[in-house]
Amino acid sequence: IRNFLSAQRRFKMAMLLNILGLSVAFEAFIIIMMQLDYDHNFDKFHPDYDKIFRIEVINNNEVQAIFNRPMSELILASSPHMIAGTLSSPWGTKTFFKIEENGIQHSYEENMVMTSPEYMDVFTFDFVEGTKDVLKEPGHVAIPLSLSRKFFGNQSAVGKQMIGRDATSTIGAVFRGFPSNSVVNNYIYFAIPEDENKQNWNNWNYHVYIRVDNAANVPLLFENFKQHFDPKSVWGADFNWEEAGFDLRFTVLPDVHYVTNVLYDPAPKASKQTLLVLFAIAIVIVIIAGINFTNFSTALTPMRVKSINTQKVLGGNQATIRRSLVLEAVIISLLSYVISIALVVVFNLTSLASLVNAEI
């Protein structure tokens, strides 16, 4: 420790540059790896995420993520391999409503999204209050825990009323919020009206997600659908699957984050190639920092030889001297790492943090 502190006093500028270089390199590495972790684990927190798929329509080589309601319901009923299936609106809407507390009405504007009740069978919700069957009860909604705390503090939210312009809804369940790297949003969920677009083949406005018993059965689903659906009754007697170029594509949930050739797809996107490049950059940054560290240490060697020789003359053991030099390098690295954590915190307070999707 004495030798280490002595070296810091003698070579202040060299040590400062060494520590600063390592700290900035570690900071860059940490932030890049946060972003990589955010993208790599997108929607992988759901149990059996590899059994959840989004269905997409291929029509004349054009892929779209939206369906009309009659077709989607026929698809969901066409195969026993689908454990659960759901419709949802691709876009949330800002909605005004009031909540009355102690005789005083408070106004709010929050995001709401419309889904079928089976949405909570496909995706795994962690309920604090209520159950996953909440949307099967008419006029009931599910809200995230963050909104429950915002509206009612630590009080129970179940049974409270949300007074809208056109209708009043009852809070039936509260769920723990999802991480930001998910297609499932922390919105207020309410059920699609029973008769909405029930027989409207021209209203293409719903996303369709399914949970299957085994991912290996997915290739069978479209064939099952064709066996249970007569397209000529809808699109005319001349309709032919092959000539129309009509097909269904099943995209496993984590890959929804990466597919970019789909119309009407508001899910956040990333490129696997870009992630590989970022990972390579992160590794190169650390390697360069290590080379700089070595260069600084090598540059100081002539000036430190005298000190090392003096220690040997005074009886210093060679192994002990070697261990002290290694320990010195470890201390500098650990100190640089601690400083890099502080730099990450500072980075998060700047406008540059908007360049990173991860929750720093």
Secondary structure, DSSP 8 states (H G I E B T S, - for coil): -HHHHHHHHHTHHHHHHHHHHHHHHHHHHHHHHHHHHHHHTTTTTSTTGGGEEEEEEEETTEEES-EEHHHHHHHHTS-TTEEEEEEE-SS-EEEEEEEEETTEEEEEEEEEEEE-TTHHHHS---EEES-TTGGGSTTEEEEEHHHHHHHHTTS--TT-EEEESS-EEEEEEEE----SSSSS-S-EEEE--TTTTTT-TT-EEEEEEEEES-GGGGGGHHHHHHHH--THHHH-TT--HHHHTEEEEEEEGGGGGT--SEET--S----HHHHHHHHHHHHHHHHHHHHHHHHHHHHHHHHHHHHHHHHHHTT--HHHHHHHHHHHHHHHHHHHHHHHHHHHHHHHTSGGGGG--S--
